Amino acid sequence: MSLDWTFFNWGIIQDYVLKGLYFSIYLTVIATIGGIIFGTLLAMMRLSGNKWLEIPATIYVNGMRSVPLVMVILWFFLLVPLIIGRSVGAEFSAIITFIAFEAAYFSEIMRAGIQSIPRGQVFAGQAVGMTYGQNMRLVILPQAFRNMLPVLLTQTIILFQDTSLVYAIGAYDMLKGFETAGKNFGRPIEAYIAAAVIYFVICFSLSYLVKRLHKKIAIIR
């Protein structure tokens, strides 16, 4: 089967792919924000020294990190409707699943960032009467975010790549757009080649920017 290079044109991108690309970006942004917030709470629970907080957070993080993302997506999409008695939709399932799953990875990143802050600063905050929450919010977390920003952004790039897994539940992401175009035009090989090229260009460009940012942060330090 020969390749049809006329398949690679802006019309295909505009008619089939942009809608999926918008959802992939939207899912990435929402899952990153939600995952960082939830993940930071999990990290604080694991470092709190309170077993009632530490043990559940540890079980959640290790449990999520031990299961493939595509399985979590399928479990939520298939089991939740059975529990609540109605469909929740592919897009909503993808958003909730990604936030819950990525929080486990962002939690480990934030935990490492918090632990990278010298203990002297923690003790200084305690010495002036700050509570654990105040110390974290005003002293530790701002520095941890700055230290771990390149790693957080790298995880976000991985998250963007993982958005292609929502294809398994029928959500219309960028990969689904290319797949639909390939079926409609009878050119599945060209469609998947185009999808691979677009994913590579986006992820390589973002990785380059993260590398530049990492160098700037290193200079500031």
N, C-alpha and C positions, 0 to 999 in steps of 0.2 A: 504494500500500500504506500503510494508516494505521498509526500507532504504537499499540501496546498498552501503556499505562502501568502496567497491573497486573503486567507482567513484572518491574518494578523492585521487588523485595521481598527481605527478609532470607533467606527460604527458598532462593532461587536462590544467594545469596552463600554460605550455609552448606553447601549440598549440592554445589555445583560449583566455587566460586571459592576457598574458603579453602585447600584442598589446594594449588592452584596458587600462591596467594599465599605460602604457607609455603615452597614451593620457590624462588620468586623471591627472597624475603628471604634464604633459606639460601644460594642461589647468589651473591647480592650480597655477603653477609658473607664467605664463603669466598674469593671471587675478590678482594675488597678486601684481605683479610689476606695471601693468597698473592701478589697482584699487588704490594703494597707491599714485601713482603720481597724478592721476586725483582727488582722494579724498583729497589730501593735497591742491591742487589748490582750490577745493570747500571750504575747511575749511578756507583757507586764504581769500577767497571772503566773506564768512559769517562773518568773524571777521574784515574785512577791515573798517567798518563804512561807506562805500559807498553804498547807497541804490540801485544804478544801478547794483552793483555786488552782494550785499547781498540778495536781493529779488529773483532773478533768481536762485541763488545757493540754497536758502532755499526751493523754490518750487521744484527744481529737487530732492534734498535729501529727503524731506518729501514725494514726489510723489513716488519715487522708493521704499522707505521703507514701503509704504502702499500697494504695489502690490506683490503677490506671484512671486517668481523667475520663476517658471515653466510657468506662464502666459507671462512674459516678453520674455522668450525663444521662446514660440510659436508665439507671436506677431511678433517678429523680423523675425523669420524663414518663416512665412506665408505672412506677409504684405510687407516686403521689396522687394521680387521678383515681387510683383504686381506693386510696385512703379517704380522700375528701369527696369523692363521688362525681367529679367533673374534670374536664381537661384544663390544664394550665397553660397550654401553648408552647410551641418549640422555643420561641424567642425568650419568653419569661423563664422557662426551664433553664435555658443556656445562661442567662444572667445570674440567677440564684446559684446555679451549680458552679459557675466560674468564681463567683465571690467566695463561696464556701471552700472551694478547693484551693484557690490561690492564696487564701488567708493563711493556710498552713505553711506555705513556702515563704510568704512575706513575714510571717511570724519568726521563722528561723533567721531571716536576714536582719530583722529589727532586734532580735535577741542578741545577735552577734554585735550589732551596732551599739546597743546599750552596754554590753559587757566591755566594749572597747574604750569606754569613757573611764578615765582614771578614778579609782575609788575615793581619792581625796576630794573630788568635787561632790560626790554623794555625801561624804561625811560633813563637808562644809555646809551643804544645804540642810542637813539634819541639825547642825550646830546652831543655825540661826532660827530654828523652830519650824522648818518646813515639814509638812506631812509627806508621806510616800507619794501621793498623787501630785502635790505641788512640786516636789523635787523632780519628778519625772517630766511634768508638763513644762516647767520653766527652765530647768537646767540640763537634764539628761537627754530628753527626746530631740530638742532642736539640734544638738551636736550629733546625736546618733543618726538623724535624718541626713545631715550634711555628709557625714562619714560614709554612709551606705548608699548615697544617691546613685552612684554609677551602678552598683549591684541591683538596686531597685529598678533602675531603667533597663538593665539587661534582662531581669526577670519579666519586665513588661514586654520586651521584644519576644521572649519565649512565649508569653501569653498570647501575643498577636498570632504567632505561628499556630498555637494550639486552638485558635478559634476555628480552624478548618475542621475540627472534630465535631462541631455542631451539625455538620453534614449528616451525621449518623441519625439525627432525629428530624431531619428535614428542614432545618432552619436555613434561610436564604442568606448565606455568607458569600464571600468572594469566590471560594472554590465552587460553591453551588452555581454561581452565575456562569463561570467558565464551563462547568459540566453541562448546564442547560444549553448554552450556546453550541457546544460540541454536538449534543444530541440533535438539536434543531437543524444544524447545517451538515450533519453527518461527518463531522471532523473531530472525533474525540481525542485523537493523538495530538493534533494541533492545539486543542483547547487545554489539555493538561500541560503541554510544553509552555504555552503562554502563561498559565497559572504559576508554574514553577519560576518562570522568569520574573513575573511581577512580585512574587513573594521574596525572591532573592534580592531584587533591587531595593525593595522597601526595607527589608531586614538588614541588608548590608549597609545601606545609607544610615539607618538608625544606629547600628553598631559603631560606625565610624564617628558619628556625633557623640556617642557615649564615651568612646575612647578619647576624643578631644576634651570632653568635660572632665574626665578622670585626670588628665594631665593638668588641667587648670586647678582642680581641687588640690592635687599634689603640690603644686607651686604655692598655693595659698597657705598650706600647712607649713 
